[in-house]
Amino acid sequence: MMNSDPNNRTAVIGFLGTTLDNGFNDKRWQRWRPTVSLGIHDELLVDELHILYSKRDKRLFKIVVDDVAKVSPQTKIIGHHVALSSPWDFADVYAELYDFATGFDFQDSTDYLLHLTTGTHVAQICWFLLVEAGFIPADLIQTSPCPRPDQADPQGRYQVIDLDVSRYDGLRERFEAEKQQHWQTLQANLVTQNAAYQKLISDIEKVATRSTAPILLMGATGAGKSQLAGQIYALKKAKANSTQGKNTLEQFVEVNCATLRGDTAMSVLFGHVKGAFTGAATSRDGLLKSADGGLLFLDEIGELGLDEQAMLLTALEEQRFYPLGSDTPISVSFQLMAGTNKDLRQAVANGEFRADLFARLNTWTFFLPSLKDRLEDLPANIDYELARLGNEQQQHYRFTPEARQRYETFAMSQDATWQGNFRDLTASIIRLTTLAESKVIRNDDVQAEIERLTYLWELPDSSNGSNSLNGGNVRTKNSPDTTLDSETIKQGSHNILRKYLDEEILTTIDPFDAVQLAYVIEVCIRHKNQAAAGRYLYANSRDKLKNPNDSDRLRKYLMKFGLRFDELKGSIFHKIKPIN
């Protein structure tokens, strides 16, 4: 990058060296000082020198500015105040330098050098990362004193370092080889400290590289089945390609079977010929044909209809199938993975899933644990989401230490049910980063998110009583009756009312009134104004009144309990989408 255009100006960016640049008497000219030395080299003409410094070092900054002006009068010196709570706190330093870099007006007509010699080791690492990531279009410059310390040499030496490693064939080949090797293990891509999950991943890795038989991933919604399927495909592909052309694996085809219904399901999976059914104006290949030579992942396979299951079984066993409306079979060869949040054993017993297809899929079945079963992995996944969102938004998001501790404490407590597993966590971090001021998540942000999650998880779980693996109450002969009873209803109402009423008042309210009031509150927070909520609540009785005033009726009802509509709307729950 250096000297890309002989007419370009040269600018150097770096920290003030509070130790190496120090010196307040005339003896300072007898020793090497890195920032001042930048202006002494005849072959290094610095047009601009940007110095980052703390306000407490203002006196030293002024001396260095004056000294640089003496040795290099043509150099324009620009100071930049930085406020670091600790120069050894990586998150703090990176955030400060990231803000500096993204706010700096880099010019195409200027060649930039980043001075690494001054500043802490943490600052040097952060500079390197920002340059490598492309936030700072600069080469690195390293200055050093004369090799003989007994000689007074204020000039010293310097070296420019170009980070464009693609210019070095040997390094590039090594990086490519290491990148390829990186895909040889699933552990390299799925970070976990959970011993059981580590064993599971190790077993999946062996199966993925040694077998082409179907793999069935079972687990709750949001447990990571789709992500793991993609990682398994990448591992299989890397392994296949390493055989130099033998048994190579082509494309990865994925479909969520819950989106397939009726003739559409048949057409999407197996294709059709022109005129096969009303609206079939052209032919269609179908996903099974698209997956020929590759890997087909059928997510939520438990939602597939019985007819589609029968055709899929035929395709697996005979490696051929008939598109809709065709008498000519299509030959295919693909590897199959499937995912489901249902207990397929129960689905077979209920007649909802074919026993023969389940037997075919059940060669390799792996049960993915939920987030509640991997709480030790929460911190790493929080970091992953912050980094992922930061990369997408070109921002640097972070928690304050207190906010991070508070969030993790809640996230790993019994109060955090994580019903949606990693999807809930992803959504939570998205909300926190979106609402955070200055990209810093603070205690107030965390408290609001805790209230939001708590409320969302209080809603009834629609999976209860089904054959879902989402944590629903599956009744067995030895399990207690979990049918919703009056005490459960009362407790649920009280959980809502506690957000608005003192415990002392709550104990005086009859169970009937508690249930009714809780319902009224939920209606209020879901409507834009008091009049709309009143019209909804009094929709039937209002026609019997001569002069109906729904808003006033609702106001008087709430006043019986010391509540006001605007106070309810001022809570965290006003963020719920209103009913139109």
C-alpha positions in Angstrom: 0.0 0.0 0.0 2.9 2.4 0.8 3.9 4.6 -2.1 0.9 3.4 -4.2 1.1 6.8 -5.9 4.2 9.0 -5.8 1.9 12.1 -5.6 0.1 10.8 -2.5 0.6 12.4 0.9 1.8 10.3 3.9 0.0 10.3 7.2 1.0 8.4 10.4 -1.4 7.4 13.1 -0.3 6.3 16.6 -0.5 6.7 20.3 1.5 9.1 22.4 4.2 7.0 24.1 3.7 8.0 27.8 7.0 6.2 28.6 9.0 6.1 25.5 8.2 9.6 24.4 8.7 11.0 27.9 11.2 13.7 28.6 10.9 17.3 29.9 14.5 18.6 29.8 17.2 19.0 27.2 18.6 15.5 27.7 15.6 14.1 25.9 17.4 15.0 22.6 20.1 12.5 23.5 17.9 9.5 23.4 15.5 7.9 21.0 11.8 8.8 21.2 9.5 6.9 18.8 7.0 9.6 17.9 9.6 12.3 17.5 11.8 9.9 15.5 9.1 9.7 12.8 10.1 13.2 11.7 13.8 12.7 11.6 14.2 10.1 8.7 15.1 11.7 5.4 13.5 9.0 3.4 10.3 9.1 5.4 8.5 12.3 4.8 5.4 12.6 7.0 2.8 15.1 5.9 0.4 14.4 8.7 0.9 13.0 12.2 -2.2 12.0 14.1 -1.4 11.4 17.8 -3.9 9.8 20.2 -3.5 10.8 23.8 -5.2 11.1 27.1 -6.0 14.6 28.6 -3.9 13.8 31.6 -0.9 13.6 29.2 -1.6 17.0 27.7 1.8 18.5 28.9 3.8 15.7 27.3 1.7 15.9 24.1 2.6 19.6 23.8 6.3 18.9 24.2 6.2 16.2 21.6 4.3 18.4 19.2 6.9 21.2 19.6 9.8 18.7 19.2 8.3 17.2 16.0 7.8 20.7 14.6 11.5 21.4 15.2 12.8 18.3 13.3 10.0 18.2 10.7 8.5 21.7 10.1 6.4 20.5 7.2 4.5 17.9 9.3 1.0 18.8 10.3 0.3 17.4 13.8 -3.3 16.6 14.8 -4.2 15.5 18.3 -7.0 13.2 19.2 -8.3 12.8 22.7 -9.1 9.2 23.8 -10.9 8.3 27.0 -9.8 4.9 28.1 -10.9 3.7 31.5 -8.1 1.1 31.4 -5.5 0.8 28.6 -5.3 -2.9 29.4 -9.1 -3.6 29.0 -9.4 -5.2 25.6 -13.1 -4.5 25.1 -12.7 -0.8 26.2 -9.6 -0.2 24.0 -11.1 -2.0 21.0 -14.4 0.0 21.2 -12.5 3.3 21.5 -10.3 2.6 18.6 -13.1 1.2 16.5 -15.1 4.4 17.0 -11.9 6.4 16.1 -11.4 4.3 12.9 -15.0 4.5 11.8 -15.2 8.2 12.4 -11.9 9.0 10.7 -12.0 10.7 7.3 -9.6 8.5 5.3 -8.6 10.1 1.9 -7.7 8.2 -1.2 -4.9 10.7 -1.9 -3.1 9.8 1.3 -1.0 6.7 2.2 -1.6 5.8 5.9 0.9 4.2 8.3 -0.2 2.9 11.7 2.5 3.3 14.3 2.6 0.2 16.5 5.6 1.0 18.7 3.7 3.3 21.2 0.7 2.2 23.3 0.0 -0.9 25.3 0.2 -4.4 23.9 -3.6 -4.4 24.0 -3.7 -1.3 21.8 -1.2 -2.9 19.4 -3.4 -6.0 19.1 -6.5 -3.8 18.5 -4.7 -1.8 15.8 -3.7 -5.0 14.1 -7.2 -6.3 14.1 -8.7 -3.1 12.8 -6.2 -3.0 9.9 -6.6 -6.6 9.1 -10.4 -6.3 9.1 -10.2 -3.3 6.7 -11.5 -0.6 9.1 -8.1 1.2 8.7 -6.6 1.3 5.2 -3.0 1.4 6.4 0.3 -0.4 6.5 2.0 -0.9 9.8 5.2 1.0 10.8 7.4 -0.2 13.6 10.1 2.1 15.0 13.0 1.0 17.2 16.2 2.5 18.8 19.7 2.2 17.6 21.0 -1.4 18.2 23.9 0.0 20.3 22.4 1.6 23.4 25.8 3.3 24.2 25.4 5.5 21.2 23.1 8.5 21.3 20.8 8.2 18.3 17.5 10.0 18.5 16.7 8.8 14.9 16.7 5.1 15.4 15.3 2.8 12.7 11.9 2.0 11.2 10.3 -0.8 9.2 7.0 -0.8 7.2 5.0 -4.0 7.4 2.5 -4.8 4.7 -0.4 -7.0 5.9 -1.5 -8.1 2.4 -0.5 -11.8 3.0 -2.0 -12.7 -0.4 1.2 -11.4 -1.9 3.1 -14.3 -0.3 2.3 -17.5 -2.1 3.7 -19.7 0.6 1.6 -18.1 3.3 -1.5 -18.2 1.2 -1.1 -21.9 0.4 -0.5 -22.6 4.1 -3.6 -20.6 5.1 -5.7 -22.4 2.5 -4.5 -25.8 3.8 -5.3 -24.8 7.3 -8.7 -23.6 6.3 -9.4 -26.9 4.6 -8.2 -28.7 7.7 -10.4 -26.6 9.8 -13.4 -28.3 8.3 -12.2 -31.7 9.2 -13.7 -31.6 12.6 -17.2 -30.5 13.8 -15.7 -29.4 17.2 -13.8 -26.7 15.4 -17.1 -25.1 14.4 -19.3 -25.9 17.3 -17.9 -24.6 20.5 -19.2 -26.3 23.7 -18.1 -27.0 27.2 -20.9 -29.5 27.8 -19.3 -33.0 28.1 -22.4 -34.8 26.8 -22.7 -32.6 23.8 -19.0 -33.0 23.1 -19.5 -36.7 23.0 -22.5 -36.3 20.8 -20.6 -34.2 18.3 -17.7 -36.6 18.3 -20.1 -39.5 17.5 -21.8 -37.4 14.7 -18.4 -36.6 13.3 -17.5 -40.3 13.0 -20.7 -41.1 11.4 -20.6 -38.2 9.0 -17.1 -39.2 7.7 -17.6 -43.0 7.7 -21.2 -43.5 6.6 -23.6 -42.4 3.9 -26.6 -43.8 5.7 -29.4 -41.4 6.7 -28.9 -39.2 9.8 -31.9 -38.2 11.9 -31.5 -35.2 14.2 -34.1 -35.0 16.9 -34.5 -32.0 19.3 -36.6 -29.2 20.4 -37.3 -26.2 18.2 -34.4 -23.9 18.2 -31.9 -26.5 19.4 -29.7 -26.0 16.4 -30.7 -28.9 14.1 -30.5 -26.8 10.9 -27.2 -25.3 11.8 -25.7 -28.7 12.7 -27.0 -30.1 9.4 -25.1 -27.5 7.5 -21.9 -28.2 9.4 -22.3 -31.9 8.8 -22.6 -31.3 5.1 -19.5 -29.1 5.1 -17.6 -31.9 6.9 -18.9 -34.5 4.5 -18.0 -32.4 1.5 -14.5 -31.7 2.7 -13.9 -35.3 3.4 -15.3 -36.4 0.0 -13.3 -33.8 -1.9 -10.1 -34.9 -0.1 -10.4 -38.2 -1.9 -9.3 -36.5 -5.2 -12.5 -36.9 -7.2 -13.8 -40.2 -5.7 -17.3 -40.0 -4.2 -17.4 -36.2 -4.3 -20.4 -34.5 -2.7 -22.2 -31.8 -4.6 -24.9 -29.4 -3.5 -26.7 -29.1 -0.1 -30.5 -28.9 -0.6 -32.7 -28.0 2.4 -36.4 -27.8 2.9 -38.7 -27.4 5.9 -41.4 -30.0 5.5 -43.8 -28.0 7.7 -44.2 -25.6 4.7 -45.3 -28.4 2.3 -49.0 -29.4 2.0 -51.0 -31.4 -0.5 -50.1 -31.5 -4.2 -47.6 -28.7 -3.5 -45.6 -31.1 -1.3 -45.5 -33.8 -3.9 -44.5 -31.2 -6.6 -41.8 -29.6 -4.5 -40.2 -32.9 -3.5 -40.7 -35.1 -6.5 -41.4 -32.6 -9.3 -44.1 -32.9 -11.9 -44.6 -32.9 -15.7 -46.6 -30.4 -17.6 -50.3 -30.8 -17.2 -50.0 -33.1 -14.1 -52.6 -31.1 -12.3 -54.5 -27.8 -12.7 -52.0 -25.0 -12.9 -49.1 -27.2 -13.9 -48.3 -25.1 -17.0 -44.6 -26.2 -17.1 -42.7 -29.1 -15.7 -40.7 -29.0 -12.5 -37.7 -31.1 -11.4 -38.3 -31.2 -7.7 -35.9 -31.2 -4.8 -34.9 -34.8 -4.9 -33.6 -34.5 -8.4 -31.9 -31.2 -7.4 -30.1 -33.1 -4.6 -28.8 -35.8 -6.9 -25.1 -36.3 -6.1 -25.5 -34.1 -3.0 -27.1 -34.1 0.4 -30.9 -33.5 1.1 -31.9 -32.2 4.5 -35.6 -32.5 5.3 -36.2 -30.4 8.4 -39.3 -31.1 10.4 -39.8 -34.4 8.6 -42.5 -35.3 11.1 -44.8 -32.8 9.3 -44.6 -34.7 6.0 -47.8 -36.3 4.8 -48.2 -40.1 4.7 -48.3 -40.2 0.9 -45.1 -38.2 0.6 -43.5 -40.4 3.2 -44.3 -43.5 1.1 -42.7 -41.9 -2.0 -39.7 -40.8 -0.1 -39.2 -44.3 1.2 -39.3 -45.7 -2.3 -36.7 -43.1 -3.5 -34.4 -44.1 -0.6 -34.6 -47.8 -1.1 -34.8 -48.0 -4.9 -32.9 -44.7 -5.7 -35.6 -43.7 -8.1 -39.1 -42.1 -8.1 -41.9 -41.0 -10.4 -42.6 -37.3 -10.8 -46.3 -36.4 -10.6 -48.1 -37.2 -13.8 -45.1 -39.1 -15.2 -44.7 -42.8 -16.2 -40.9 -42.5 -16.5 -38.9 -42.9 -13.3 -36.1 -40.6 -12.3 -32.9 -42.1 -11.0 -31.2 -40.3 -8.1 -28.4 -40.9 -5.6 -28.2 -38.6 -2.6 -27.4 -38.7 1.0 -30.3 -37.9 3.4 -30.5 -36.0 6.7 -33.7 -35.3 8.5 -34.6 -33.2 11.5 -37.7 -33.1 13.7 -39.0 -31.6 17.0 -41.4 -34.5 17.3 -41.0 -37.8 19.0 -41.3 -40.0 15.9 -41.7 -43.1 18.0 -44.9 -41.6 19.4 -45.9 -40.4 15.9 -45.6 -43.9 14.6 -47.7 -45.2 17.4 -50.3 -42.6 16.6 -50.4 -43.6 12.9 -49.0 -40.2 11.9 -45.6 -41.5 10.6 -44.8 -44.6 8.7 -43.0 -47.2 10.7 -41.0 -48.4 7.7 -39.7 -44.9 6.9 -38.8 -44.4 10.6 -36.9 -47.7 10.5 -35.0 -46.5 7.4 -34.2 -43.1 9.0 -33.3 -44.6 12.4 -29.9 -46.0 11.4 -28.3 -43.0 13.0 -30.4 -41.0 15.4 -29.0 -38.2 17.5 -30.9 -36.2 20.2 -29.8 -32.6 20.5 -30.0 -31.1 24.0 -31.9 -27.9 24.6 -30.3 -24.7 25.8 -31.4 -25.4 29.3 -29.3 -28.6 29.2 -26.2 -26.6 28.0 -26.2 -23.6 30.3 -22.4 -23.7 30.5 -22.4 -22.8 26.8 -24.4 -19.6 27.3 -21.5 -17.2 27.7 -19.8 -18.4 24.6 -23.1 -18.2 22.6 -23.7 -14.7 23.9 -20.3 -13.7 22.6 -21.0 -15.4 19.3 -24.2 -13.5 18.8 -22.6 -10.2 19.7 -19.8 -10.8 17.2 -22.2 -12.0 14.5 -24.5 -9.0 14.8 -21.5 -6.7 15.1 -20.1 -8.1 11.9 -23.5 -7.7 10.1 -24.0 -4.2 11.3 -20.3 -3.1 11.1 -20.6 -2.2 14.8 -19.0 -3.3 18.0 -21.5 -4.2 20.7 -20.6 -4.9 24.3 -22.1 -5.2 27.8 -20.9 -3.2 30.7 -19.4 -5.7 33.2 -22.4 -5.3 35.6 -25.0 -5.7 32.8 -23.2 -8.8 31.5 -23.2 -10.4 35.0 -26.8 -9.6 35.5 -27.9 -11.0 32.1 -25.9 -14.2 32.6 -27.2 -14.7 36.1 -30.8 -14.5 34.9 -30.1 -16.5 31.7 -28.7 -19.4 33.8 -31.4 -19.2 36.5 -34.5 -21.3 36.9 -36.6 -18.3 35.8 -35.2 -18.4 32.3 -37.0 -21.3 30.6 -35.6 -20.6 27.1 -38.7 -22.2 25.5 -37.4 -21.4 22.0 -33.8 -22.4 22.9 -31.1 -20.7 20.8 -33.7 -18.9 18.8 -34.9 -17.2 22.0 -31.3 -16.3 22.8 -30.6 -14.9 19.3 -33.8 -12.8 19.5 -32.8 -11.5 22.9 -29.4 -10.4 21.9 -30.8 -8.7 18.7 -33.2 -6.7 20.9 -30.4 -5.7 23.4 -28.1 -4.6 20.7 -30.8 -2.7 18.8 -32.0 -0.8 21.8 -28.5 -0.1 23.3 -27.3 3.5 23.3 -23.8 4.0 21.9 -23.6 0.2 21.2 -23.2 -0.4 25.0 -25.7 -2.7 26.7 -26.3 -1.4 30.3 -28.2 -2.5 33.4 -31.4 -0.8 32.3 -31.4 -2.5 29.0 -30.9 -5.9 30.6 -33.6 -5.3 33.2 -36.1 -4.4 30.4 -35.1 -7.5 28.4 -35.5 -9.7 31.5 -39.0 -8.4 32.0 -39.8 -8.9 28.3 -38.6 -12.5 28.3 -40.4 -13.3 31.6 -43.6 -12.0 30.1 -43.2 -13.9 26.8 -42.4 -17.1 28.6 -45.5 -16.8 30.8 -47.7 -17.3 27.7 -49.2 -20.8 27.4 -47.0 -23.3 25.6 -49.0 -24.6 22.6 -46.9 -27.7 22.5 -48.3 -29.1 25.7 -50.0 -32.4 25.3 -48.6 -33.1 21.9 -45.8 -35.5 20.8 -43.5 -32.5 20.5 -39.9 -32.5 21.9 -40.3 -28.8 22.8 -40.6 -29.4 26.5 -44.4 -29.9 26.6 -46.0 -31.9 29.3 -46.1 -35.4 27.9 -48.3 -37.6 30.1 -47.1 -41.0 31.1 -48.7 -43.5 33.4 -46.4 -42.6 36.3 -46.5 -38.8 35.8 -48.8 -36.5 37.7 -51.9 -35.0 36.1 -50.9 -31.6 34.7 -54.3 -30.6 33.5 -54.9 -26.9 34.0 -56.8 -26.4 37.3 -58.2 -23.4 39.1 -55.1 -23.0 41.2 -53.0 -22.8 38.1 -55.3 -20.2 36.6 -55.2 -18.2 39.8 -51.4 -18.3 40.0 -51.1 -17.2 36.4 -53.3 -14.2 36.9 -51.4 -13.2 40.0 -48.1 -13.3 38.1 -49.5 -10.7 35.7 -51.1 -8.5 38.5 -47.9 -8.4 40.6 -46.4 -6.1 37.9 -49.1 -3.5 38.7 -50.4 -4.1 42.2 -48.8 -4.3 45.6 -48.8 -7.7 47.3 -51.0 -6.4 50.1 -53.7 -5.3 47.7 -53.4 -8.5 45.7 -54.3 -10.7 48.7 -57.6 -8.9 49.1 -58.8 -9.6 45.5 -61.1 -12.5 45.0 -59.9 -15.2 42.5 -62.7 -14.3 40.1 -61.7 -10.6 40.1 -58.1 -11.5 39.7 -58.7 -13.6 36.6 -60.9 -10.9 35.1 -58.6 -8.1 35.9 -55.6 -9.9 34.4 -57.5 -10.4 31.2 -58.5 -6.8 31.1 -54.9 -5.7 31.6 -53.7 -7.9 28.7 -56.4 -6.4 26.5 -55.4 -2.9 27.4 -51.7 -3.3 26.7 -52.5 -4.8 23.3 -54.7 -1.8 22.1 -53.5 1.6 21.0 -55.8 3.6 23.3 -58.4 3.3 26.0 -61.4 3.7 23.6 -60.2 0.8 21.4 -59.7 -1.4 24.4 -63.2 -0.5 25.8 -64.9 -1.3 22.5 -63.2 -4.7 22.4 -64.1 -5.5 26.0 -67.7 -4.2 25.9 -68.5 -5.3 22.3 -71.7 -7.2 23.2 -73.2 -5.2 26.0 -72.6 -1.7 24.5 -75.6 -2.1 22.1 -77.9 -2.4 25.1 -77.0 1.0 26.5 -78.6 4.2 25.4 -75.4 6.3 25.6 -72.5 3.8 25.6 -69.1 5.2 26.6 -66.8 2.2 26.4 -63.7 4.3 27.4 -65.4 5.7 30.5 -66.6 2.2 31.6 -63.1 0.9 31.3 -61.7 3.8 33.1 -64.0 3.3 36.0 -63.3 -0.4 36.1 -59.6 0.2 36.3 -60.0 2.8 39.0 -61.6 0.2 41.3 -58.1 -1.2 41.6 -56.2 2.0 41.5 -55.1 1.6 37.9 -55.0 3.9 34.9 -54.8 2.9 31.3 -51.8 5.2 30.5 -49.9 3.6 33.3 -50.4 0.2 31.8 -49.3 1.4 28.4 -46.2 2.9 30.0 -45.0 -0.5 31.0 -42.5 -2.7 29.0 -45.5 -4.5 27.5 -46.5 -1.6 25.3 -44.0 -3.0 22.8 -46.3 -5.8 22.0 -47.9 -5.3 18.6 -51.3 -3.7 19.0 -54.4 -5.3 17.7 -55.8 -3.5 14.7 
